[in-house]
Amino acid sequence: MKSVIRRKKPNYVKSTPEITAENILNRQFTAEKLNEKWLTDVTEFKYGDSEKMYLSAILDLKDKSIVSYAIGHSNNNKLVFDTFDEAAIKYPNAKPLFHSDRGFQYTNRIFKAKLDAQGMIQCPVPPLMDSRNA
């Protein structure tokens, strides 16, 4: 008796150019005024024997201040969405360039819709430059 083992099909949608916008920031990491350019990322911290926690933060490039942040035990969409939602509540009229890597949270359709609803322009790192972001 023989059986055929098939590779499981991935159950995700590949990001498209509409979702992963152009890199408008182009490594110009200075800003003339507050809320002009925001950067974001998630950082993993290890503590104890094998525990991990994740910090998601948004930084304003003008004065290098933290606009908002969230801490969690999972690197997931909720962590990034909570960080973004806090920033949107604190600065409802802000329309910055929003710079990130091309992580799954930032290329998510829901996240893109959140940016659009706030009138923000997404400018992620180009794919070949993601390694510089690490």
C-alpha positions, 0 to 999 in steps of 0.5 A: 500500500502506498500513499501520496503526501501532499504539501499543505497549502498556505492559508495566507494572502501574499502581500501586494504592492497596494498593501505594501506601499512605496518607501517614500521616507527613503532613509531621511530620518529627520523631520521638520515638525512633530507628527510629520514622520513616525517610525514603528517596530516590535522588539523582543525581550527575553527574561527569566529562563525562557520567557519573552515579551514584546514591545511595540512602539511608535517614535516621532522623528522630530524629537525622538519621543515615543508617541505610543507603545504596547507591551505583550507576551505575543508578537501579534496583530493586536499588539501593533493595533493597540499601539496604533490605536493609542497613537490615533487617540492621542493625536487624532489630527496627525497625518505622518508618514508611517515608516515600518518594516514589512512585517506581517502586522504592518502589511495586514489589510486591517492595519492598512485600513487603519492608516487610511482611516487616519489619513496617514501614508505608509512607507515601509522599508524596501524588501532588500533593506529589511535586513538593515532593519534587524 
